[in-house]
Amino acid sequence: MSETETKVDRKDHNTVEYDGPAGGWGSLKGIARIFGKEWATPAALDTLRRQNKPKGFMCVSCSWAKPADYHTFEFCENGAKATLWELTTRRCTPEFFAKHTVSELRNWNDYDLEQQGRLTHPMRYDLASDRYVPCEWEEAFAAIGSQLKSLDPQSVVFYSSGRASLETSYLYALFARLYGCNNLPDSSNMCHETTSVALKKLIGVGVGTVVYQDLSNCDAMFFFGQNTGSNSPRFLHPLQDAAKRGVQIITFNPMREKGLETFINPQHPLEMLTGKETVISSQYHQVKAGGDIAVILGICKHVFAADDQAKANGRRVLDVPFIEQHTHGFEEFEAKVRSTSWDEIEAASGLSRADIERAAQVYVEADRVIGIYGMGLTQHFHGFDNIAMLLNMLLLKGNIGRDGTGLSPVRGHSNVQGQRTVGISEKPELVPLDKLAKQFGFEPPRKKGLNTVETCEGILSGKVKAFFGLGGNFVRAIPERAAMEAAWTKMELTVQVATKLNHSHLVNGKAAYLLPCRGRTEQDMQASGPQAVTVEDTFSCIQGSSGLRTPASEHLKSEPAIVAGIAKATLPSNPKVRWDDWVGDYGLIRDLIAKTYPKEFHDFNARMFTPGGFYRGNAARERIWKTKSGKAEFTAPQTLSSTGFKDAPDRYRLVTLRSNDQFNTTIYGFSDRLRGIEGTRQVLLINPKEIERAGLQEGQMVSLVSDAEDGVHREVGPLKITPFNLPDGCIASYYPEMNPLIALSHHDQESKTPAGKSVPVRIRA
């Protein structure tokens, strides 16, 4: 199915670029386009009105905060798109599957698959006809349960995408452990697992230390590798407020992202009428992909120099009392910084000493600083070191554990952080297994489970026999796609729970089931009446969510009901495990969560609709360090580049990125408005000087070939050469289309997060 080409805007430097700000009329037009395309009903407007508000429903898109002092419209362009996407009037019925074989559908693109609308009936794969055919729920549960009982639990994987509620997540993790394994990878393994591993080791907690109110109390923000305008647009409101009150916002990113440059608030009538923009970043530095360790080390080097100068006058720049009382490893870190030359720093970062020192001086002068980052830090071969360096910088001036300070990773999916909080983890040491054993009268498995990369390795080797996917588009999201798809079909069983059709549902095991669930916007009526669920935002606040819309089909079940139905068909009877009661009243599930995690979730049912959510706490924010040393850890970096490979002639660093018209693997359309790219995703972004050096021409069609040193041929194309403002040696193109170029072994060394932000490739004309 073809994609049309349309004209794009050009600037004097002859690169594709969007002339306008983030937000503004462009944002409203983007929402209106999706509203019309999805044939959404007038009731959709009422749903949007309730979005991210107390007693309303919580957005299924990103995990940004739902503040108590909410705006009239507390949703962004992408949040509205996600809601309208779920409320579409289109239906993907058994009649659709009767017309198309799975082999045929496998050749459709992601956008066209999801355009078929909401799934309406439980389906099973029929090998003889190569089609999905309808089945009854009890038939599906019994067949899945029978196969699971015949398999070794260690060969079964329970994956979750990050959208499932706390209630569903708790039941899902309990099911896996009652079954006998800790194979509970989730979408965090693909994005912020580096955060979870690094922060847990270095400050004793696996999440950020910032709360929403800190954004109003800081003096400076340092941004690394996070595209706010596309990935968390509601963040632009507090950023605009901060910029207006004089907060210095210093941004480091290989690409100039419009949301961190200028913004017009669509909810501000005067701004909309006058077109008056707010400049967001006071400094914007295009660091080379993989150069963040070097640039942060350079900032720290300037801080040490400033402290040396201040000491001559009896003052200090460093927070010496904090360092002495609360940190470990400072001397080794200081020695590394002082011994690293500016020539090395400039070469690795792609920035000049003058630019780094200009940014560093802001840090020197600011009292309260927040470090903000996204997958531009986590998805590297040495992503752990990226985050460790940012922490090092903050520790120098005691910018952890004070109001207006801290680390703020910006998480993706709406409940990806919350799932980990209530037990979805392959790491048994992160789960209170002894409490679960007592609560439910069983011996939980203690063996470490499989994360995403290990799951892929297990499927390739044949050790993984079954895959249960609670949402998501796993096959499309992972690296090494060609080999993975070939191996996937050899599994005994695949089960996918979803609202819409996607590519992962078309790469099946020998037995396969596609089970449609209700969405978060829809009313969930159970035995005790309408149910609400809860999610955790990126600031560790828990929010209640109530759907009101009529479900897309009378045949849909809720996610808790689907998990419970399969669990009942699989597990032996246990008087302490009351699946039917829990599905009938989700309040009982919240009581279970509160019993398992009493400190974080006491009085759960009473607090779930607290405006702005209730905060579950963070020890590091209180300067309680649950680390081996009992202190926050400085880390001396062993490398200045996080890429994991050396530069070589004709080798480029590929940055995979998301467009303004997508969320994760969901493609809403072919408009990347904020980058000035319209009508296609088959582009290769590269700066004009690199185009000339490589002997290429604008508009030329090329392929990208993996340059991983493992002898495996990986290639993606054709891609249209498109001039774009990027650092030398860096190119960019879209995720998930570029995933086949990523070797499964190309991941962060500590967390095994796939390293999609610096992939070694060559261009083939």
Summary of the structure (lengths in Angstrom):
residues: 765
radius of gyration: 25.1
end to end distance: 24.0
largest distance: 83.5
contacts: 2802
relative contact order: 0.17
helix: 39%
strand: 18%
